[in-house]
Amino acid sequence: MNYTYILRCGDGSLYTGWTNDLEKRIRAHSEGRGGKYTRSRLPIKLAYYEEYETKEEAMRREWEIKQLTRAQKEELIERN
């Protein structure tokens, strides 16, 4: 399974990514190993995720979410 996810960072910002192991990726972000952006914005919290069969679908959805405004991302999170 592949996942597209949104994290809420310690500074209130939102981070969107994709992975094939959500639990491992969240743990890496939490430990400061997940990415340059989140490393300086700890702590992080998983705010939203979607599941996909293929890596390509998850990556496509990541791109789509990154094109949304912050308000649209917040709405997506709230609807779930």
VMD Tcl script that draws the C-alpha trace (Angstrom):
set ca {
  {0.00 0.00 0.00}
  {1.10 3.57 -0.69}
  {0.06 6.68 1.18}
  {-0.24 10.40 0.65}
  {-0.21 12.28 3.93}
  {-0.37 15.72 5.51}
  {1.51 16.56 8.69}
  {0.79 19.45 11.01}
  {4.13 20.83 12.15}
  {4.98 22.41 15.49}
  {4.92 25.89 13.95}
  {1.42 25.29 12.56}
  {2.52 24.78 8.98}
  {1.40 21.82 6.87}
  {3.71 19.34 5.11}
  {2.52 16.95 2.39}
  {4.37 13.81 1.33}
  {3.97 10.23 0.18}
  {5.36 6.90 1.37}
  {4.90 3.16 1.13}
  {5.26 2.71 4.91}
  {3.27 5.36 6.75}
  {4.16 4.30 10.29}
  {7.90 4.21 9.54}
  {7.78 7.55 7.73}
  {5.92 9.31 10.56}
  {8.43 7.91 13.04}
  {11.30 9.20 10.87}
  {9.72 12.67 10.71}
  {9.18 12.66 14.48}
  {12.82 11.75 15.08}
  {14.07 14.54 12.81}
  {15.07 12.20 9.99}
  {12.02 12.62 7.75}
  {12.93 15.68 5.77}
  {14.66 19.01 5.92}
  {11.39 20.94 6.20}
  {9.96 19.00 9.15}
  {13.29 18.61 10.95}
  {13.24 22.25 12.05}
  {9.50 22.28 12.78}
  {9.07 19.53 15.36}
  {6.94 18.18 16.84}
  {4.82 16.90 13.96}
  {1.40 15.24 14.02}
  {-0.30 13.20 11.30}
  {-3.30 15.27 10.26}
  {-4.55 13.35 7.21}
  {-3.74 10.45 4.91}
  {-5.10 8.58 1.89}
  {-4.27 5.05 0.70}
  {-3.37 4.09 -2.88}
  {-2.51 0.86 -4.63}
  {0.41 2.28 -6.59}
  {3.30 4.62 -5.94}
  {2.32 6.65 -9.01}
  {-1.18 7.30 -7.65}
  {0.20 8.41 -4.28}
  {2.76 10.70 -5.93}
  {0.12 12.20 -8.22}
  {-2.14 12.91 -5.26}
  {0.77 14.46 -3.34}
  {1.28 16.88 -6.22}
  {-2.45 17.68 -6.35}
  {-2.59 18.42 -2.62}
  {0.50 20.62 -2.84}
  {-1.35 22.76 -5.41}
  {-4.16 23.47 -2.92}
  {-4.32 26.61 -0.82}
  {-3.87 26.29 2.91}
  {-7.62 26.80 3.40}
  {-8.35 23.96 0.96}
  {-5.89 21.69 2.78}
  {-7.52 22.52 6.12}
  {-10.92 21.72 4.61}
  {-9.60 18.37 3.36}
  {-8.27 17.58 6.85}
  {-11.54 18.60 8.51}
  {-13.69 16.51 6.16}
  {-11.87 13.37 7.24}
}
mol new
graphics top color blue
foreach p $ca { graphics top sphere $p radius 0.5 }
foreach p [lrange $ca 0 end-1] q [lrange $ca 1 end] { graphics top cylinder $p $q radius 0.2 }
display resetview
